[in-house]
Structure formats: C-alpha cells, structure tokens
Amino acid sequence: MEEIKTITTEELKKKLEAGEKPEMVDVREDHEVAMGMIPGAKHIKMGDIPAHLDYFDKDKEYIFICRSSGRSGNVCHYLHEQGYKVRNMVGGMLEWTGETE
C-alpha cells in the first residue's frame, strides 16, 4: 500500500496560527464533532465520503481528521486511490491542543 502523507497536530496548529487556511475535513460522527472541531474544518462523516466526492477538488490538498487518525487514514487511502491529494492528521483530536469550536 502506498504511503499516505501525514501532518502532525503541531504542524497543523502552526499553519493555522500563521494564518494559513488549509482544507480540513473532519470525518468523525455527529456526536463526536459536537464536542469540538478545529475551526475551519468541514464535517463529512467517514460513511458519507463516497457520496460527497464532488466536494473535493483534485488540485487541492485535504487534511483529514478523526479521533485518533485511524478512520481518517482509511479515508485518505480511499481518496488517494481516486486520485485526490490527501494528508492524514496523525494522533487525531486526542492529541489536538489547539482551539476548537
């Protein structure tokens, strides 16, 4: 299996603090995102990703987020196979120390 690019929670936090606006997608369930999401992230549940492929642009890179980085990793592999640019946030929301909303 091809190696999927990753980003650490710290690297993502620095990007956001620097004013960057990366494309972030949170693939957790509704009750999980209710506890807080990274500001600017879009919520598309893992099971809904195949139905939302038209949301993704092959020219952009997307950072995928879940609780521990397992589900987001699965989503990354799936989208990578479809030709999308993806990056998995390692450690997930369990390791996120930045702001949430």
Buried (B, 14 or more C-beta within 10 A) or exposed (E): EEEBEBBEBBBBBEBBEEEEEBBBBBBBBEEBBEEEBBEEBBBBBBEEBEEEEEEBEEEEBBBBBBBEBEBBBBBBEBBBEEEBBBBBBBBBBEEBEEEEE
